[in-house]
């Protein structure tokens, strides 16, 4: 079936516009200006941060448990005249919440995150990190393609035990990520614990990594022409790049599509929703819940960019915004998922600009798939689990999982063609029997 491409842009649903007013950056983050306070600049940062968490944090019951107001008082009792003193006070204030995603982003870290969400280059080793729920252990969500970490064979789910001798659990998620970034050519020593192996120490040389979030090519077999679309993150320009890629594949008259979301750790939720529009017509994409209620599901647009057969590859590095897309495709029976269980990042953060150029990430909501599945710490189980070991180079010539997806797609196309042929034969038979019946009637009429 040749995919359909609309000639006009779809209009967004009012509910979508409402939610997109605050769903954005990182694992669903929003940029906004923080209010001014009548304090010295450093103290202002502490009060701004406390108030932003107090107003929006997803689990306000946690405030009583950690004596939240007292934490603000304790922070302001300290000598705070410089930004670094404010940062230390804020980090100490947030620590009792035990939420690694509610965190301060120092100016350099904040700049790096915004650059990544714009889809530009980054300097570092290419590890995308998350925190394991049961013990707070910092783990690898996925290595960036073409990065030093990917070249060294680092896989999703690997625990990061130390960075230049320092423990990530004591540093915190953002400080750990910051230590992995640095000047091109510099080195960092990391100690890693793979999911099913012994710990190892690696020396990685930092370099500039081109994010290249969208990649596509045509896959040819003896019987069918398939398209391959790989999305490695949901940065700002991804929806337009996906549109262009699907248009290019449409011109090549593909019969089916393999969508690859492996090692896609998320990004801008708004980009993930826009990409869902490419495949879903008027269907629910995601439900969200804040501290007050569960909100109505956000629907997709009516017009699609591709409505042909498809299959989607996922793995343990598929997280956040990419899990939103995968869950929507699965729950709406639009695409079967092949691979392994996804990461299980079902929380949404806002990201607020603070007055000195730093930022504050606050967990303000969670999301569920259209059928109401809460995937936080659970992930999404694929329709078909593919055999290990998992390929280290997704999309490459030796990618066995991609080959499995091709075979699955070709078998589906064969079944569809057989069904269409059977339907055609049945219609022809019905027509012949009808003609014979009418002929016999005419003979029987006096």
PEHU-V103399 format. One record per pair of residues at least 4 apart in sequence whose ideal C-beta (glycine too) atoms are under 8 Angstrom apart, sorted by the first residue. I is the first residue (numbers start at 1). GAP is how many residues later the second one is. D is the distance in whole Angstrom. If there is no record, write none. Layout:
i = (I;I)
gap = (GAP;GAP)
d = (D;D)
This chain:
i = (1;1;1;1;2;2;2;2;2;3;3;3;3;3;3;3;3;3;4;4;4;5;5;5;5;5;6;6;6;6;8;10;10;10;10;11;12;12;12;12;13;13;13;13;14;15;15;15;15;16;16;16;16;17;19;19;19;19;20;20;20;22;22;23;23;23;23;23;23;23;24;24;24;24;24;24;24;24;25;25;25;25;25;25;25;25;25;26;26;26;26;26;26;26;26;27;27;27;27;27;27;27;27;27;27;28;28;28;28;28;28;28;28;28;28;29;29;29;29;29;30;30;30;31;31;31;32;32;32;33;33;34;34;34;34;34;34;34;35;35;36;36;37;37;37;37;39;39;39;40;40;40;41;41;41;41;42;42;42;42;42;42;42;43;43;43;43;44;44;45;45;45;45;45;45;45;45;45;46;46;46;46;46;46;46;46;46;47;47;47;48;48;48;48;48;49;49;49;49;49;49;49;50;50;50;50;50;51;52;52;52;52;52;53;53;53;53;53;53;54;54;56;56;56;56;57;57;57;57;57;57;57;57;58;58;58;58;58;58;58;59;59;60;61;62;62;62;63;63;64;66;66;66;67;68;69;70;71;71;71;72;72;73;74;74;75;75;75;75;75;76;76;78;78;79;80;80;80;81;82;83;83;83;84;85;86;87;87;87;87;88;89;90;90;90;91;91;91;91;94;94;94;94;97;98;99;100;100;100;100;100;101;101;101;101;101;101;102;102;102;102;103;103;103;103;103;104;104;104;104;104;105;105;105;105;105;105;105;105;105;106;106;106;106;107;107;107;107;108;108;109;109;109;109;110;110;110;110;110;111;111;112;112;112;112;112;113;113;113;114;115;115;115;116;116;116;116;116;116;117;117;117;117;118;118;118;119;119;119;119;119;119;119;120;121;121;121;121;122;122;122;122;122;122;123;123;123;123;123;123;123;123;124;124;124;124;124;124;125;125;125;125;125;125;125;125;125;126;126;126;126;126;126;126;126;127;127;127;127;127;127;127;127;127;127;128;128;128;128;128;128;128;129;129;129;129;129;129;129;129;129;130;130;130;130;130;130;130;130;130;131;131;131;131;131;132;132;132;132;132;133;133;133;134;136;137;137;137;138;138;138;138;138;138;139;139;139;139;140;140;140;140;140;140;140;140;140;140;141;141;141;141;141;141;141;141;142;142;142;142;142;142;142;142;143;143;143;143;143;143;143;143;144;144;144;144;144;144;145;145;145;145;145;145;146;146;146;146;146;147;147;147;148;148;148;148;148;149;149;150;150;150;152;152;153;154;154;154;155;155;155;155;156;156;156;156;156;156;157;157;157;158;158;158;158;159;159;160;160;160;160;160;161;161;161;161;161;161;162;162;162;162;162;162;163;163;163;163;163;163;163;163;164;164;164;165;166;166;166;167;168;168;168;171;171;171;172;173;174;175;176;177;179;180;180;180;181;182;182;182;183;184;184;184;185;185;185;186;186;187;187;187;187;188;188;188;189;189;189;189;190;190;190;191;191;191;191;192;192;192;192;193;193;193;194;194;211;211;211;212;213;213;213;213;213;213;213;213;213;214;214;214;214;214;214;214;214;215;215;215;215;216;216;216;216;216;216;216;217;217;218;218;218;218;218;218;218;219;219;219;219;219;219;220;220;221;221;221;221;223;223;223;224;224;224;224;224;225;225;225;225;226;226;226;226;226;226;226;226;227;227;227;227;227;227;227;228;228;228;228;228;229;229;229;229;229;229;229;229;230;230;230;231;231;231;231;231;231;231;231;232;232;233;233;233;233;233;234;234;234;234;234;234;234;234;234;234;234;235;235;235;236;236;237;238;238;238;238;238;238;239;239;239;239;239;239;240;241;242;242;242;242;243;243;243;244;245;246;246;246;246;247;247;248;249;249;249;250;250;254;255;255;255;256;256;256;256;256;256;256;256;257;257;257;257;257;257;258;258;258;258;258;258;258;258;259;259;259;259;259;259;259;260;260;260;260;260;261;261;261;261;261;261;261;262;262;262;262;262;262;262;262;263;263;263;263;264;264;264;264;264;265;265;265;265;265;265;266;266;266;266;266;266;266;267;267;267;267;268;268;269;269;269;269;269;270;271;271;272;272;272;272;272;273;273;273;273;273;273;274;275;275;276;276;276;276;276;276;276;277;277;277;277;277;278;278;278;279;279;279;279;279;279;279;279;280;280;280;280;280;280;280;281;281;281;281;281;281;282;282;282;282;283;283;283;283;283;283;284;284;284;284;284;284;284;284;285;285;285;285;285;285;285;285;286;286;286;286;286;286;286;286;286;287;287;287;287;287;287;287;287;287;287;288;288;288;288;288;288;288;288;289;289;289;289;289;289;289;290;290;290;291;294;297;300;306;309;309;309;309;310;310;310;310;311;311;311;311;311;311;311;311;312;312;312;312;312;312;312;313;313;313;313;313;313;313;314;314;314;314;314;314;314;314;314;314;315;315;315;315;316;316;316;316;316;317;318;318;318;318;318;318;318;319;319;319;319;319;320;320;320;320;321;322;322;323;323;323;323;323;323;323;323;323;324;324;324;325;326;326;326;326;327;327;327;327;327;327;328;328;328;328;329;329;329;330;330;330;330;330;330;330;331;331;331;331;332;336;336;336;336;337;337;337;337;338;338;338;338;338;338;338;338;339;339;339;339;340;340;340;340;340;341;341;341;341;341;342;342;342;343;344;344;344;344;344;344;345;345;346;346;346;346;346;346;346;346;347;347;347;347;347;348;348;348;348;348;349;349;349;349;350;350;350;351;351;351;352;352;352;353;353;354;354;354;366;366;368;368;368;368;369;369;369;373;373;374;375;375;381;382;384;386;386;386;390;391;391;391;391;391;391;393;393;394;394;394;395;395;399;400;401;402;403;404;405;406;407;408;409;410;411;412;413;414;415;416;417;418;419;420;421;422;423;424;425;426;427;428;429;430;431;432;433;434;435;436;437;438;439;440;441)
gap = (254;306;307;308;248;251;252;253;306;243;246;247;251;254;302;303;304;305;300;302;303;241;242;245;300;301;4;297;298;299;295;267;291;292;293;290;4;5;8;289;4;285;286;288;4;4;281;283;284;4;257;282;283;4;4;269;276;279;4;250;253;8;328;5;7;246;247;250;265;325;4;5;6;7;244;245;246;327;4;5;6;88;89;92;242;243;326;87;91;240;241;242;323;325;335;74;239;242;292;293;294;318;320;321;322;238;241;292;293;319;320;321;322;337;339;319;320;321;322;332;320;321;322;320;321;322;318;320;321;319;320;14;18;318;319;320;321;326;13;16;8;319;6;7;10;11;4;5;8;4;40;41;4;42;314;315;4;38;39;40;41;43;44;4;33;37;43;4;311;4;38;41;42;45;309;310;311;313;4;26;29;30;34;40;43;44;47;4;25;29;4;304;306;307;312;4;41;44;45;55;305;311;4;21;22;25;43;4;4;298;300;308;310;4;41;44;49;307;309;9;14;235;294;306;308;5;6;40;45;234;305;306;307;232;233;289;305;306;307;308;232;304;231;4;4;6;35;5;6;4;5;30;31;4;4;4;4;4;22;25;4;21;4;4;19;5;14;15;17;18;4;13;7;11;6;5;6;9;4;4;4;273;275;4;4;4;4;17;19;271;4;4;4;14;270;4;12;13;81;5;8;9;10;5;38;264;31;36;38;72;73;30;72;246;248;260;262;247;259;260;261;69;70;71;257;258;70;254;255;256;257;4;5;8;69;246;253;254;255;256;4;68;72;252;4;249;250;251;4;70;4;65;68;69;4;241;247;248;249;4;246;4;10;65;66;69;4;238;246;4;5;6;7;4;6;95;117;119;151;118;119;150;151;117;118;119;92;94;114;116;117;118;119;91;87;88;89;90;4;22;59;86;87;89;58;59;60;61;83;84;85;86;23;56;57;58;82;85;22;23;24;55;63;65;79;80;81;17;18;20;21;22;23;24;83;13;16;17;20;22;27;33;50;53;63;12;13;14;15;16;137;189;9;10;11;12;31;39;44;47;48;8;9;10;11;43;135;189;213;215;5;6;7;8;42;4;5;6;7;27;211;243;244;243;33;22;31;32;21;22;30;31;35;38;18;19;20;21;9;14;15;16;17;18;19;20;52;177;15;122;124;175;176;178;202;204;14;120;121;122;123;174;175;177;4;6;7;11;12;13;120;174;5;6;65;67;88;119;5;67;87;118;249;250;4;5;63;64;66;4;60;62;4;56;57;58;59;5;55;4;242;243;50;52;239;4;38;48;39;40;235;237;107;159;160;161;187;234;37;38;159;34;35;36;37;33;34;8;16;30;31;32;6;7;30;31;32;38;4;5;6;27;28;29;5;8;13;16;17;25;26;27;15;24;25;24;4;5;13;4;4;5;8;4;5;8;4;4;4;4;4;4;9;8;10;26;25;4;6;24;23;22;23;24;20;21;22;19;20;16;17;18;19;15;16;18;12;13;14;15;11;12;14;8;9;10;11;7;8;9;10;4;5;6;4;6;21;22;24;20;18;19;20;21;22;24;25;28;54;15;16;17;18;24;27;28;31;14;15;17;180;11;12;13;14;29;32;33;10;11;7;8;9;10;31;34;36;6;7;8;9;39;187;5;6;4;5;185;189;187;190;191;31;32;185;186;189;27;28;29;30;28;29;30;31;32;180;183;184;19;22;25;27;29;30;31;29;30;32;167;174;13;16;17;20;28;29;30;31;30;164;165;7;11;28;29;30;33;44;91;31;32;5;31;32;33;34;4;30;32;33;34;35;37;38;41;87;88;32;33;36;32;35;4;4;29;30;33;36;37;4;32;35;36;38;39;4;4;4;33;36;63;4;35;62;4;4;4;32;59;60;4;58;4;5;8;57;4;56;54;53;54;158;52;53;54;55;153;154;156;157;49;51;52;53;54;152;52;53;54;55;144;147;148;151;20;51;52;53;54;70;76;52;53;134;135;142;51;52;53;57;61;64;65;51;52;53;55;56;77;132;139;52;54;55;131;53;54;55;57;58;52;54;55;57;78;80;6;53;54;55;56;57;79;4;5;53;54;4;53;4;51;52;55;79;4;4;50;4;49;50;52;53;4;12;13;25;27;51;4;4;50;4;9;24;48;49;52;53;23;24;26;27;28;26;27;28;25;26;27;28;31;50;55;56;5;20;24;48;49;52;54;19;20;21;22;23;26;17;18;19;20;16;17;45;49;51;87;13;14;15;16;44;47;48;86;12;13;14;15;39;40;43;85;11;12;38;41;42;81;82;83;84;7;8;9;10;11;80;81;82;83;85;6;7;10;60;77;78;79;80;4;5;6;76;77;78;79;5;74;75;73;74;73;28;4;100;103;104;107;19;24;25;99;24;25;26;27;94;97;98;101;14;17;18;23;24;25;26;24;25;26;81;88;89;92;4;8;12;23;24;25;26;28;66;68;24;25;27;75;24;25;26;27;63;26;4;5;8;21;24;25;62;4;23;24;25;26;4;23;25;26;4;4;20;4;19;20;21;22;23;52;56;57;4;43;45;4;4;11;16;54;4;42;43;46;48;53;4;6;41;42;5;6;8;4;5;6;7;39;50;53;38;39;40;42;38;46;47;48;72;43;45;46;47;44;45;46;48;63;66;67;70;43;46;47;62;42;45;46;48;50;38;39;40;41;44;33;37;38;36;31;32;33;34;35;36;30;31;20;21;22;28;29;30;31;32;16;18;19;20;29;15;16;17;18;19;12;13;14;15;11;12;14;8;9;10;7;8;10;4;6;4;5;6;8;10;4;5;6;7;4;6;11;5;7;4;4;5;4;4;24;4;15;18;11;5;7;8;9;10;11;5;6;5;7;8;4;7;4;4;4;4;4;4;4;4;4;4;4;4;4;4;4;4;4;4;4;4;4;4;4;4;4;4;4;4;4;4;4;4;4;4;4;4;4;4;4;4;4;4;4)
d = (6;8;5;7;7;6;8;8;7;7;7;5;7;8;7;4;6;4;7;7;5;7;6;5;6;8;7;4;7;7;7;6;3;6;4;7;5;5;7;7;7;8;5;7;6;7;6;6;7;6;7;5;7;7;5;7;7;5;8;5;7;5;7;5;7;4;6;7;8;7;7;5;5;7;6;6;5;8;3;7;6;7;7;5;8;6;5;6;7;7;7;8;6;6;7;7;5;8;8;4;7;6;7;7;6;8;4;7;7;8;3;6;8;7;8;8;5;6;4;6;4;6;8;6;7;6;7;5;7;8;6;5;7;5;6;5;6;8;7;8;7;7;8;4;5;6;4;5;6;7;8;7;7;8;7;7;7;5;6;6;6;6;4;6;6;5;7;6;6;6;7;4;8;7;6;7;6;7;6;7;5;6;6;6;5;6;7;6;7;8;6;8;6;7;8;7;5;7;8;7;7;5;6;8;5;7;7;6;6;8;5;6;6;5;7;8;7;8;5;7;7;7;6;6;4;7;8;8;7;7;6;7;7;7;6;7;5;6;6;6;7;8;6;7;6;8;6;4;8;8;6;4;6;6;7;7;6;6;5;7;6;7;6;8;8;8;4;7;7;5;7;8;7;6;7;5;5;6;6;7;6;5;8;7;6;6;6;6;6;7;6;6;6;5;8;6;8;6;7;8;6;6;7;6;7;6;4;7;8;7;5;7;7;6;6;6;5;7;6;5;5;7;6;5;8;5;7;6;8;6;8;5;4;6;6;7;6;4;7;6;7;8;7;5;6;7;4;5;6;7;7;5;7;5;7;8;7;6;4;6;8;6;7;8;8;6;6;8;8;7;5;8;7;7;6;7;8;7;8;5;6;6;6;6;5;8;5;6;8;4;6;5;7;7;5;6;5;7;8;8;7;7;5;7;6;7;7;5;6;7;5;8;8;5;4;7;5;7;6;5;5;5;6;8;4;8;6;5;4;8;2;6;5;6;5;6;6;8;8;5;7;7;8;6;8;7;5;5;7;7;4;8;6;7;6;6;7;8;6;6;6;8;6;8;5;8;8;7;7;6;6;7;6;7;6;7;4;8;5;8;8;8;4;8;6;5;8;7;7;5;4;7;6;6;6;7;5;7;8;6;7;6;7;4;8;7;8;8;6;8;4;8;6;5;6;8;5;8;3;7;5;8;3;8;6;4;4;5;8;8;7;8;7;6;5;7;7;8;6;7;6;7;7;8;6;8;6;7;8;7;8;5;6;5;6;7;6;4;6;7;8;8;6;6;6;6;7;8;6;7;7;7;7;6;4;4;7;8;8;4;5;5;7;5;7;7;4;5;7;6;8;6;8;8;4;7;6;6;6;6;7;8;7;4;6;7;6;5;6;6;8;6;7;6;6;7;7;6;7;7;8;8;4;4;5;7;7;7;6;7;7;7;7;6;8;8;7;5;7;5;7;6;5;6;7;7;7;7;5;6;7;5;7;7;6;7;6;7;5;8;7;5;6;6;7;5;8;7;6;8;6;8;8;5;8;8;7;6;7;7;6;5;5;7;5;8;5;7;8;7;7;6;8;6;4;6;6;8;5;8;7;7;6;5;7;4;7;6;8;5;6;7;6;7;7;5;7;7;4;7;5;7;6;6;8;8;7;7;6;6;8;7;5;7;8;5;5;7;7;5;6;6;7;5;7;6;6;6;7;8;4;7;4;7;5;7;8;5;7;7;7;7;6;7;7;6;7;5;7;4;7;5;7;7;7;7;6;6;7;7;6;5;7;6;7;7;4;5;7;6;3;5;8;4;5;7;5;7;5;6;7;6;7;6;6;7;8;5;8;7;6;6;4;6;8;8;7;6;6;5;6;7;6;7;6;6;6;6;6;5;5;7;8;7;5;7;8;7;7;7;7;7;6;6;4;6;8;4;8;7;6;6;6;7;4;8;8;7;6;8;7;7;5;7;6;8;6;7;4;7;8;7;8;5;6;6;7;6;7;5;5;5;7;6;5;6;4;6;6;7;5;8;7;4;7;6;7;6;7;8;4;6;5;7;7;8;8;8;5;3;4;6;8;7;6;7;8;5;7;7;6;8;5;7;7;6;6;7;7;3;7;5;5;7;6;8;7;8;7;8;8;6;5;5;5;7;5;5;8;5;4;8;7;8;6;4;6;6;7;6;8;7;7;6;7;7;4;7;6;7;6;6;7;8;6;7;5;7;6;6;7;5;7;5;7;5;7;7;4;7;6;8;7;8;7;4;7;5;7;5;7;8;5;7;7;6;5;7;6;5;7;7;7;6;7;8;5;8;7;4;7;7;7;8;5;7;7;5;7;5;8;7;4;7;6;5;8;7;7;6;5;8;8;6;8;7;7;6;6;7;8;7;5;8;6;6;8;6;5;6;5;7;6;6;8;5;7;5;7;8;6;5;8;6;7;6;4;8;5;5;7;4;7;5;7;6;5;5;7;6;6;7;7;6;8;7;5;6;6;8;4;6;8;6;7;4;8;4;7;8;4;8;7;6;8;6;5;7;8;7;7;6;7;6;6;6;8;6;6;6;6;6;6;3;7;7;7;6;6;8;7;6;5;4;7;8;7;7;5;7;7;7;5;4;5;8;6;8;4;7;8;7;4;5;8;6;7;5;6;7;7;5;6;5;7;5;6;7;6;7;8;7;4;7;6;7;8;7;4;4;6;5;6;5;5;4;8;8;7;5;6;7;6;5;3;8;8;5;7;5;8;6;7;6;4;7;6;5;6;5;7;7;5;5;5;7;5;6;5;7;8;6;5;6;6;7;6;5;6;5;7;4;7;7;8;8;7;6;6;8;8;7;8;5;6;7;7;7;5;6;5;7;7;6;6;8;7;6;6;7;6;6;6;7;6;6;6;6;6;6;6;6;6;6;6;6;6;6;6;6;6;6;6;6;6;6;6;6;6;6;6;6;6;6;6;6;6;6;7;7;6;6)
